[in-house]
Amino acid sequence: MTEITRVPLQPIKKGSLTKLWLGVLVAILLGAGLAWAAVPKGLSVETLVEGKGDAVEMGDIAFVKYVGTLPDGTEFDRSQQSPLPPELFPEGTPFVIEEGAVIPGFLDGLLQTREGGKYRIEIPSDQAYGDSPQPGSVIPPNSDLVFEVEIVEVMSRQEAEARMMQLQAMMGAQGAPGAPEAGAEASGE
């Protein structure tokens, strides 16, 4: 028979096992933290009210009511009452949906919305103004932006241009010299 040489094991010191498990836990948390930090923080579009109308697409004109804030809630921009006649154009600020018309993150956010919907768009600084915000703006360099938007109406560029021509015709008829005034009777004189 073979005899196995016995090697005596030293007992583990009190608290060593706890230190080992704490070390494993710290390593796992550190790895998870590094993985989370490495994930790019991108654009976020949260649906507050689902839109039922047309989706916003490149080339469209979107009429939008919005409030722009910094992450701490400081308001830096808000849509204004439109000077366009409401019988031809809806409420809200008109935005041409094309590159270069608005900051990249706002464009990408609008492209994920539908007419009639309300959304919260969170834009990381690299898709907003980065380290060069507009001069005199309350937006600090490298600031993320948050927009609460309502898509009032989406129309094609052709429809918007047709309505603009209709507006110009209405304005021309009202202000044209020699044009009869409203309510004036035609007389043979």
C-alpha atoms as one frame of an Amber mdcrd trajectory, in Angstrom:
protein
   0.000   0.000   0.000   0.980   3.510  -0.647   1.030   5.925   2.092   0.056
   9.506   1.472   2.152  12.053   3.166   0.021  14.318   5.178   0.664  18.030
   5.049  -0.737  19.856   7.995  -2.850  22.874   7.051  -2.429  26.018   9.006
  -5.640  27.408  10.400  -6.949  30.594   8.773  -6.485  33.594  10.976  -9.600
  35.110  12.400 -10.984  37.842  10.040  -8.971  36.735   6.991 -11.974  35.180
   5.291 -13.963  38.383   5.809 -11.121  40.429   4.294 -10.991  38.064   1.309
 -14.743  38.456   0.615 -14.544  42.227   1.068 -11.688  42.308  -1.462 -13.760
  40.298  -3.965 -16.751  42.619  -3.442 -14.588  45.744  -3.935 -13.136  44.283
  -7.149 -16.634  43.551  -8.509 -17.914  47.036  -7.640 -14.824  48.667  -9.134
 -15.261  46.700 -12.359 -18.946  47.591 -12.557 -18.168  51.260 -11.911 -15.549
  51.331 -14.660 -17.942  49.615 -17.071 -20.696  52.135 -16.254 -18.320  55.090
 -16.707 -17.174  53.736 -20.071 -20.717  53.632 -21.460 -21.294  56.869 -23.396
 -24.095  58.984 -22.014 -26.294  59.570 -25.013 -29.434  61.300 -26.028 -32.536
  60.347 -24.054 -36.104  60.841 -25.284 -38.819  60.075 -22.739 -42.429  59.973
 -23.929 -44.698  61.902 -21.544 -47.807  61.786 -23.788 -47.878  59.476 -26.797
 -48.361  61.300 -30.100 -51.044  60.018 -32.468 -50.138  62.034 -35.565 -47.371
  61.957 -38.131 -43.811  61.160 -37.119 -41.319  64.001 -37.508 -39.069  63.325
 -40.522 -36.151  65.061 -42.233 -37.334  67.941 -44.408 -40.530  68.541 -42.400
 -41.491  71.683 -40.512 -42.386  70.906 -36.888 -44.338  73.434 -34.834 -43.113
  72.954 -31.277 -43.940  74.374 -27.860 -40.880  73.890 -25.664 -38.999  74.864
 -22.525 -35.222  74.421 -22.404 -33.487  74.023 -19.027 -30.142  73.115 -17.576
 -30.009  69.889 -15.504 -30.418  71.978 -12.315 -33.724  73.413 -13.630 -32.429
  76.846 -14.738 -34.534  77.897 -17.739 -32.545  79.226 -20.697 -35.108  79.228
 -23.509 -38.853  78.962 -24.145 -41.033  78.974 -27.241 -42.786  82.262 -27.902
 -46.218  83.129 -29.234 -46.045  82.832 -33.012 -46.662  86.028 -35.004 -48.075
  83.920 -37.836 -51.871  83.971 -38.266 -53.476  80.999 -36.464 -55.886  80.362
 -39.340 -52.883  79.363 -41.494 -50.237  78.195 -39.025 -50.486  76.314 -35.724
 -49.165  77.529 -32.385 -45.550  76.871 -31.509 -42.150  77.707 -32.872 -41.543
  76.359 -36.386 -38.374  74.256 -36.739 -37.025  73.107 -40.078 -36.003  69.485
 -39.577 -32.613  69.392 -41.260 -28.987  69.270 -40.197 -27.533  72.614 -39.217
 -30.924  74.189 -38.437 -30.764  73.256 -34.720 -28.213  71.637 -32.393 -27.599
  67.961 -33.298 -29.154  66.520 -30.123 -32.355  68.539 -30.539 -32.651  67.397
 -34.169 -32.087  63.742 -33.221 -34.605  64.082 -30.388 -37.287  65.637 -32.614
 -36.825  62.802 -35.116 -38.043  60.418 -32.382 -41.340  62.243 -31.811 -44.849
  62.324 -33.275 -47.432  65.053 -33.780 -49.600  65.531 -30.690 -47.032  64.050
 -28.320 -45.180  65.527 -25.356 -41.604  64.509 -24.671 -38.633  65.116 -22.402
 -35.396  65.252 -24.406 -32.112  65.088 -22.476 -29.151  66.123 -24.609 -25.533
  65.472 -23.584 -23.202  68.454 -23.924 -21.307  66.952 -26.878 -24.599  66.975
 -28.860 -25.508  70.474 -27.658 -23.080  73.411 -27.447 -20.076  71.499 -26.024
 -17.399  73.797 -24.637 -18.546  76.763 -26.797 -22.025  77.923 -25.765 -23.512
  80.991 -27.388 -21.933  84.233 -26.126 -23.992  85.859 -23.370 -25.954  82.656
 -22.772 -26.689  81.289 -19.290 -25.582  77.883 -20.604 -22.171  77.055 -19.124
 -19.524  75.212 -21.172 -19.966  71.414 -21.352 -23.519  71.538 -20.003 -26.141
  68.933 -20.747 -29.541  70.328 -21.780 -33.112  69.248 -21.044 -36.105  70.120
 -23.232 -39.781  69.531 -22.513 -41.423  69.629 -25.948 -44.929  69.355 -27.356
 -45.202  68.623 -31.072 -48.206  70.744 -32.052 -48.169  69.966 -35.778 -45.911
  68.465 -38.412 -46.208  69.611 -42.011 -44.245  69.025 -45.159 -42.050  71.792
 -46.485 -44.300  72.044 -49.556 -47.385  72.569 -47.403 -45.592  75.199 -45.288
 -44.440  77.017 -48.445 -47.991  76.916 -49.870 -49.364  78.405 -46.647 -46.649
  81.069 -46.698 -47.595  82.011 -50.262 -51.233  82.191 -49.158 -50.182  84.505
 -46.297 -48.231  86.713 -48.712 -51.249  86.902 -51.015 -53.480  87.888 -48.093
 -51.017  90.567 -46.992 -50.608  91.839 -50.551 -54.374  92.122 -51.013 -54.733
  94.076 -47.772 -51.957  96.525 -48.445 -52.023  96.907 -52.243 -52.524 100.524
 -53.347 -55.790 101.026 -55.173 -57.286  97.838 -53.764 -60.844  98.325 -52.540
 -61.143  98.387 -48.776 -63.188  95.748 -47.066 -66.870  96.731 -46.939 -66.486
  99.495 -49.539 -69.269  99.539 -52.059 -68.438  99.434 -55.709 -69.509 102.682
 -57.295 -69.499 103.683 -60.868 -67.718 106.957 -60.134
